[in-house]
């Protein structure tokens, strides 16, 4: 999986100059109210003439405070950058000073939209519609735009089941498996029975623009009857019992390590965890994998009968964690890595590194607002998923 390194261009108000280091502060208006906030600093990229003009303007017309020169909002520049995070622009450089851009149009919201670089082939509308409390469709689309390089490999050539919430997660929601008649076939693909297949950024954005929140995928590709991964769903009775999922995931990893099987873990985005074992496509059938998944689940329950169960009926689980191995089956589905959830916190089903699975782990900390930054900062824990799956020899364990 490759990070999106394309430079984006946005506008900003050049409001401050620090002669000690040569940096200009770039600001934008907040979406609510008229206050300005700093979105980063920049000093490179201008021609010698433009740079001299700007330095002279600040030093002759600006107000000096604590060694810096300040101007009222008047000068607008275009800046190329990899992104803006926590008041810092990533690898910024000026493109030009642009007097044709009005100062009032330099808003944080517009900067976010410019950085998203939405493809022109996908119409985007109703960006201010609230989908979660304090999170809008704009937030969803920007998240999808930036997470796409990491999420799309797990959707590729798989028949999607999506959950749509066109009026927000607190209103009516519905499942959808069949591609809508009005869906453009140049951005979405389909199977012979009109199931939704999303292999491209444009398709992901089209679905999100139409209120698609959750993306559930089967364990096999549309061209194959056999799985390319195996998943255990560790489902505690509620979030207060999330610690059971942490304990169960560690126990499961120990069992899989003993079998020389490489495993990955992610949050469900709600109250549980899911442990993934990528396998070589076509190497084993669902019937064969069912033998060992049931065997492993039974080992876990026998070792900790007070904590874990394979009882499907919730009323009979008695506050125990459900080790769901039955969900792994032909055409059954599970929430995709990096998919948003319908939870009011705007949580994301987030891949984790195994060392992050500690007692104080809180699944509600991984949201629409911070998962992209997380991946950019520490990388994708599932980055080697497909490559390592070819090394997982599962079939010779199916004697269980």
WOUR-V480277 format. One line per field, one symbol per residue. ss: DSSP state (@ for helix, = for strand, . for the rest). phi: phi as a letter, one per 40 degrees, with the letter a starting at -180 (. if undefined). burial: I if it has 9 or more other C-alpha atoms within 8 Angstrom, else O. A space follows every 50 residues. Layout:
BEGIN
ss->???
phi->???
burial->???
END
This chain:
BEGIN
ss->.......===========....=======......=======.....@@@ @@@@@@@@@@@.===..===.....======.===..===..=====... ..@@@.=@@@@@@@@@.............===..==@@@@@@@@@@@@@@ @@@@@...======.........===.=..........==....===... @@@@@@@@@..======...........=======...@@@@@@@@@@@@ @@@@@@@@.....====.....======.......@@@@@@@@@@@@@@@ @@@....==....@@@....====.........==....=......==.. ==.@@@......@@@.=...@@@@@@@@......@@@@@.....@@@...
phi->.bccbccbbbcaccbabbccbgcbcbbacccbgbccbcbibaachccccc ccccccccccbcccbfgbbbbcdacbbbbcacibafgbccfcaccacbcc ccdcccbdccccccccfccccbcbafccccbbdgbbcdccccdccccdcc cddccdfbccbbbbbcbhccbcbacabcccdcccccbbbaccbgccbbbb dcccccccccgcbbbbbccbcccbcbcbabbbcbbccaccbcdccccccc cccccccccfbcbbbaccgbbbbbbbbcbccgcacccccccccccccccc cccbccbbabcccdcbcfgcccccbcccadgcbaccdgccbccccgcbcb cbcdcccbcccbcccbbdcbcccdcccbgcccdcdccccccccccccccc
burial->OOOOOOOIIIIIIIIIIIOOOOIIIIIIIIOOOOOOOIIIIIIOOIOOOI IOOOIOIIOOOIOOOOOIIIIOOIIIIIIIIIIIIOOIIIOIIIIIIIOO OOIOOIIIOIIIIIIIOOOOOIOOOOOOIIIIOOIIIIIIIIIIIIIIII IIIOIIIIIIIIIIIIIIIOOIIOOIIOIOOOOOOOIIIIIOOOIIIIII IIIIIIIIIOIIIIIIIIIIIIOOIIIIIIIIIIIIIOIOIIOIIIOIIO IIIOIIIOOOIIIIIIIIIIIIIIIIIIIIIIIIIIOIIIIIIIIIIIOI IOOOIOIIIIOOOOOOIOOIIIIIIOIIIIOIIOIIIIIIIIIIOIIIII IIIOOOIOOOOOIIOIIIOOIIOIIIOOOIIOOOIOOIIIOIIIIOOIOO
END
